[in-house]
Amino acid sequence: MLEREKELAELNNKLSDLRKLAEDKQADFSSEIEGLEEKLTRMKEEAFSNLTAMDKLTLSRLVERPTTLDYIERIFHSFIELHGDRMYRDDPCIVGGVARLGDLPITVIGQQKGRNTKENVKRNFGMTNPEGYRKALRLMKQAEKFHRPVVCFIDTPGADPGIGAEERGQGEAIARNLMEMVSLRTPVISIVLGEGGSGGALALSIADEIWMLEHSIYSILSPEGFASILWKDSSRAKEAARIMKITAQDLQQMGLIDKVLPEPLGGAHHDPEAMAAVIKEHLLKVPFRTMLEQLDDVLERRYQKYRRIGAYTE
């Protein structure tokens, strides 16, 4: 919870107590309740109108925030999950399969976090192993074969940093995804739901368009890691978050992402249904069928999109 949310929670509790008192005493407190409701709305708007980068980082990491499976359930229908990389094992951190967006067959792939400690251990806290990236690539190549567009949901603090992941080719798996996605002959949309951290996020991010939820972040590493490496002081994470330009708004201004999707007041976790409706609305506007008919143009635009990123001097 953000510091500013604590005041909102206290006022919300007072409002609940007043409603209960009015019901128990059969008294008319409608004017008082209405006044508190208006005050609460104003405070929410003020609290979330000017969030810092660190505030957004905190929101992006909330365990209450909707996950990939939450969105798949609300946005698509007839979802069939597919498993395994056909080389080692199935990585539960990556979920993916075939679904329908309206009447359009589509392949959806995403990084999945847990709701509690048990689920997070199962999902490796959203940190993908090399077999997860290979599973994702297998599903992308399958989508290419059957002319299905691909939608990727990104939500990870980073790729798994363990010895086992390195022994099984973590770097190669990420690099291969980058190489293959650049020339993947089907439309790709990638959406950052919460954390978009490091190569763990990048491996699902080579797309025709990259969208970010309003309070999500997308960065080369965590602000804590940045501060530890650069300044040898992880306590300067707040300062690092500000100068790293990790927010959706900063990244859109720099031309690194294509669209910022507005979240419900207070964040996506306050109204997952509304957030899913916003994502679905924007996905339905993507001309996937036209893109499938003009794949050479799509691939050229994708290539040029990444060629334009960055700045240089001669």
C-alpha positions as CSV (number, residue, x, y, z in Angstrom):
1,M,0.0,0.0,0.0
2,L,1.2,3.5,-0.8
3,E,1.6,6.0,2.0
4,R,-1.1,8.2,0.5
5,E,-3.5,5.2,0.4
6,K,-3.4,4.8,4.2
7,E,-5.3,8.0,4.6
8,L,-7.8,6.9,2.0
9,A,-8.2,3.6,3.8
10,E,-8.9,5.4,7.1
11,L,-11.6,7.6,5.5
12,N,-13.1,4.6,3.8
13,N,-13.4,2.8,7.2
14,K,-15.1,5.8,8.7
15,L,-17.5,5.8,5.8
16,S,-18.3,2.1,6.3
17,D,-18.8,2.7,10.0
18,L,-21.2,5.6,9.3
19,R,-23.2,3.5,6.9
20,K,-23.4,0.6,9.4
21,L,-24.5,3.1,12.2
22,A,-27.2,4.5,10.0
23,E,-28.5,1.0,9.3
24,D,-28.4,-0.1,12.9
25,K,-30.0,3.0,14.3
26,Q,-32.4,3.5,11.4
27,A,-31.2,7.1,11.2
28,D,-30.8,9.4,8.3
29,F,-27.1,10.2,7.8
30,S,-27.4,10.6,4.0
31,S,-25.9,14.1,3.9
32,E,-22.9,13.1,6.0
33,I,-22.4,10.0,3.9
34,E,-22.6,11.9,0.7
35,G,-20.2,14.5,2.0
36,L,-17.7,11.8,3.0
37,E,-18.1,10.1,-0.4
38,E,-17.3,13.3,-2.2
39,K,-14.3,13.9,0.0
40,L,-13.1,10.4,-0.6
41,T,-13.4,10.8,-4.4
42,R,-11.5,14.0,-4.4
43,M,-8.7,12.5,-2.2
44,K,-8.4,9.6,-4.6
45,E,-8.1,11.8,-7.6
46,E,-5.5,14.0,-5.9
47,A,-3.6,10.9,-4.5
48,F,-3.2,9.2,-7.9
49,S,-2.9,12.2,-10.2
50,N,0.8,12.8,-9.5
51,L,2.5,9.5,-8.6
52,T,6.3,9.3,-8.5
53,A,8.2,6.6,-10.3
54,M,8.7,4.8,-7.0
55,D,5.0,5.0,-6.3
56,K,4.3,3.3,-9.7
57,L,6.9,0.7,-9.0
58,T,5.2,-0.1,-5.7
59,L,1.8,-0.4,-7.5
60,S,3.3,-2.6,-10.2
61,R,4.5,-5.1,-7.6
62,L,1.3,-5.4,-5.6
63,V,0.3,-9.0,-5.1
64,E,-3.4,-7.9,-5.6
65,R,-2.6,-6.7,-9.1
66,P,-4.4,-8.8,-11.8
67,T,-2.2,-11.5,-13.4
68,T,-2.0,-12.9,-16.9
69,L,-4.5,-15.6,-16.2
70,D,-6.9,-13.0,-14.8
71,Y,-6.8,-11.1,-18.0
72,I,-7.0,-14.2,-20.3
73,E,-10.1,-15.2,-18.5
74,R,-11.8,-11.8,-19.0
75,I,-10.5,-10.8,-22.5
76,F,-10.5,-14.1,-24.5
77,H,-12.7,-17.1,-24.7
78,S,-12.2,-20.8,-25.5
79,F,-8.7,-20.6,-24.1
80,I,-6.7,-23.9,-24.4
81,E,-3.5,-23.9,-22.4
82,L,-0.5,-25.7,-24.0
83,H,2.5,-26.9,-22.1
84,G,6.2,-27.8,-22.4
85,D,9.1,-26.7,-24.5
86,R,9.7,-30.2,-26.1
87,M,13.2,-30.1,-24.7
88,Y,13.3,-30.2,-20.9
89,R,10.1,-29.5,-19.0
90,D,7.1,-27.2,-18.6
91,D,7.8,-23.8,-16.9
92,P,4.8,-22.8,-14.9
93,C,6.0,-19.2,-15.0
94,I,4.9,-18.9,-18.6
95,V,1.3,-19.7,-19.5
96,G,0.2,-19.8,-23.1
97,G,-2.1,-21.3,-25.6
98,V,-4.8,-20.8,-28.2
99,A,-7.8,-18.6,-27.6
100,R,-10.3,-16.4,-29.5
101,L,-10.5,-12.6,-29.4
102,G,-14.0,-12.1,-30.6
103,D,-14.1,-14.5,-33.6
104,L,-10.4,-14.3,-34.3
105,P,-8.1,-17.3,-33.4
106,I,-5.2,-15.9,-31.5
107,T,-2.1,-17.2,-29.5
108,V,-1.7,-15.6,-26.1
109,I,1.4,-16.0,-24.0
110,G,2.2,-14.4,-20.6
111,Q,4.3,-14.4,-17.5
112,Q,2.3,-15.5,-14.5
113,K,2.9,-14.5,-10.8
114,G,1.2,-16.1,-7.8
115,R,-1.4,-14.7,-5.4
116,N,0.3,-16.1,-2.3
117,T,3.6,-17.7,-1.2
118,K,2.6,-21.2,-2.3
119,E,1.5,-19.9,-5.8
120,N,4.6,-17.7,-6.1
121,V,6.9,-20.6,-5.3
122,K,5.1,-22.7,-8.0
123,R,5.3,-19.8,-10.5
124,N,8.9,-18.9,-9.4
125,F,7.8,-15.4,-8.5
126,G,7.3,-14.6,-12.2
127,M,10.9,-15.2,-13.0
128,T,11.1,-17.2,-16.3
129,N,13.5,-20.1,-16.8
130,P,15.0,-20.9,-20.3
131,E,12.4,-23.6,-20.9
132,G,9.7,-21.0,-20.4
133,Y,11.2,-18.8,-23.1
134,R,11.5,-21.9,-25.4
135,K,7.9,-22.7,-24.7
136,A,6.9,-19.2,-25.6
137,L,8.9,-19.4,-28.8
138,R,7.4,-22.8,-29.7
139,L,3.9,-21.2,-29.4
140,M,5.0,-18.2,-31.5
141,K,6.3,-20.4,-34.2
142,Q,3.1,-22.4,-34.1
143,A,1.1,-19.2,-34.4
144,E,3.2,-18.2,-37.4
145,K,2.5,-21.6,-39.1
146,F,-1.3,-21.3,-38.6
147,H,-1.5,-17.5,-39.2
148,R,-2.6,-16.6,-35.7
149,P,-1.7,-13.2,-34.3
150,V,0.3,-13.3,-31.0
151,V,-0.5,-11.3,-27.8
152,C,2.1,-11.3,-25.1
153,F,1.5,-10.3,-21.5
154,I,4.6,-9.1,-19.6
155,D,4.9,-9.2,-15.8
156,T,8.2,-10.2,-14.3
157,P,11.0,-8.7,-12.1
158,G,13.5,-10.4,-14.5
159,A,14.6,-13.8,-15.8
160,D,15.5,-16.5,-13.3
161,P,19.0,-15.7,-12.0
162,G,19.8,-19.2,-10.7
163,I,22.7,-21.5,-11.6
164,G,20.4,-24.1,-13.0
165,A,18.8,-21.6,-15.4
166,E,22.3,-20.5,-16.6
167,E,23.4,-24.1,-17.0
168,R,20.4,-24.7,-19.2
169,G,21.1,-21.7,-21.5
170,Q,19.2,-18.7,-20.1
171,G,21.1,-16.2,-22.2
172,E,20.8,-18.2,-25.4
173,A,17.1,-18.7,-24.8
174,I,16.4,-14.9,-24.4
175,A,18.7,-14.1,-27.4
176,R,17.0,-16.6,-29.6
177,N,13.6,-15.1,-28.8
178,L,14.8,-11.7,-29.7
179,M,16.2,-12.9,-33.0
180,E,13.1,-15.0,-33.9
181,M,10.5,-12.4,-32.9
182,V,12.1,-9.7,-35.1
183,S,11.2,-11.8,-38.2
184,L,8.2,-13.7,-36.9
185,R,5.7,-13.7,-39.8
186,T,2.6,-12.9,-37.8
187,P,1.4,-9.7,-35.9
188,V,2.6,-9.4,-32.4
189,I,1.3,-7.1,-29.6
190,S,3.1,-7.0,-26.2
191,I,1.5,-5.5,-23.1
192,V,3.3,-4.8,-19.9
193,L,0.9,-5.5,-17.0
194,G,3.0,-4.8,-14.0
195,E,6.7,-5.2,-13.8
196,G,8.7,-5.3,-17.0
197,G,12.1,-6.1,-15.8
198,S,15.4,-6.8,-17.6
199,G,15.9,-9.4,-20.3
200,G,13.1,-11.4,-18.7
201,A,10.7,-8.9,-20.1
202,L,12.6,-8.1,-23.3
203,A,12.3,-11.8,-24.4
204,L,8.6,-11.2,-25.0
205,S,8.8,-7.6,-26.1
206,I,9.9,-7.6,-29.7
207,A,6.5,-6.6,-31.2
208,D,4.7,-4.5,-33.7
209,E,3.4,-2.5,-30.8
210,I,4.3,-2.4,-27.1
211,W,1.6,-1.2,-24.7
212,M,1.9,-0.5,-21.0
213,L,-0.7,-0.2,-18.3
214,E,-0.7,3.3,-16.7
215,H,1.0,2.3,-13.5
216,S,3.3,-0.4,-14.9
217,I,7.1,-0.1,-15.3
218,Y,9.6,-1.3,-17.9
219,S,13.3,-1.2,-17.3
220,I,16.7,-2.8,-17.8
221,L,16.8,-3.9,-14.1
222,S,15.2,-3.0,-10.8
223,P,15.9,0.4,-9.2
224,E,17.3,-1.4,-6.2
225,G,19.7,-3.3,-8.5
226,F,20.6,-0.1,-10.4
227,A,21.4,1.7,-7.1
228,S,23.4,-1.2,-5.8
229,I,25.6,-1.5,-8.9
230,L,26.0,2.2,-9.7
231,W,26.2,3.7,-6.2
232,K,26.8,0.6,-4.1
233,D,23.8,1.8,-2.0
234,S,20.4,0.0,-2.5
235,S,18.7,2.6,-0.2
236,R,18.9,5.1,-3.1
237,A,16.3,3.1,-5.1
238,K,13.8,5.9,-5.1
239,E,16.4,8.2,-6.7
240,A,17.3,5.5,-9.2
241,A,13.7,5.0,-10.1
242,R,13.3,8.7,-11.0
243,I,16.4,8.9,-13.2
244,M,15.9,5.6,-14.9
245,K,12.7,6.7,-16.7
246,I,10.9,3.5,-16.0
247,T,7.3,4.7,-16.1
248,A,4.9,4.2,-19.0
249,Q,4.6,8.0,-19.4
250,D,8.4,8.5,-19.6
251,L,8.8,5.7,-22.1
252,Q,6.0,6.8,-24.4
253,Q,7.5,10.3,-24.4
254,M,10.9,8.8,-25.5
255,G,9.2,6.8,-28.2
256,L,10.1,3.4,-26.7
257,I,6.5,2.2,-26.3
258,D,3.4,2.9,-28.4
259,K,0.5,3.2,-26.1
260,V,-0.4,3.8,-22.4
261,L,-3.6,2.1,-21.3
262,P,-5.5,4.1,-18.5
263,E,-6.1,2.1,-15.3
264,P,-9.1,2.5,-12.9
265,L,-8.7,5.0,-10.2
266,G,-6.2,3.6,-7.7
267,G,-4.8,1.0,-10.0
268,A,-5.9,-2.1,-12.0
269,H,-6.3,-4.1,-8.8
270,H,-9.3,-2.0,-7.7
271,D,-11.3,-3.0,-10.8
272,P,-9.9,-5.9,-12.8
273,E,-13.0,-6.1,-14.9
274,A,-12.7,-2.5,-16.0
275,M,-9.0,-2.9,-16.8
276,A,-9.6,-6.1,-18.8
277,A,-12.4,-4.2,-20.7
278,V,-9.9,-1.4,-21.6
279,I,-7.3,-3.9,-22.9
280,K,-9.9,-5.8,-24.9
281,E,-11.3,-2.7,-26.4
282,H,-7.8,-1.7,-27.7
283,L,-7.0,-5.2,-28.9
284,L,-10.3,-5.3,-30.9
285,K,-9.2,-2.1,-32.7
286,V,-5.9,-3.7,-34.0
287,P,-6.4,-4.6,-37.7
288,F,-5.0,-8.1,-37.3
289,R,-6.6,-9.5,-40.5
290,T,-5.2,-6.6,-42.6
291,M,-1.8,-7.1,-41.0
292,L,-1.9,-10.8,-41.8
293,E,-2.5,-9.9,-45.5
294,Q,0.4,-7.4,-45.5
295,L,3.1,-9.3,-43.6
296,D,6.0,-8.0,-45.6
297,D,5.0,-4.4,-44.7
298,V,4.4,-5.4,-41.1
299,L,7.9,-6.9,-40.8
300,E,9.5,-3.9,-42.4
301,R,7.8,-1.6,-40.0
302,R,8.7,-3.8,-37.0
303,Y,12.4,-3.7,-38.1
304,Q,12.4,0.0,-38.6
305,K,10.7,0.5,-35.2
306,Y,13.7,-0.9,-33.4
307,R,16.2,0.7,-35.7
308,R,14.8,4.1,-34.7
309,I,15.2,3.5,-31.0
310,G,18.1,5.4,-29.3
311,A,20.3,8.3,-30.3
312,Y,23.8,8.7,-31.6
313,T,26.2,11.4,-32.8
314,E,28.9,11.2,-35.5
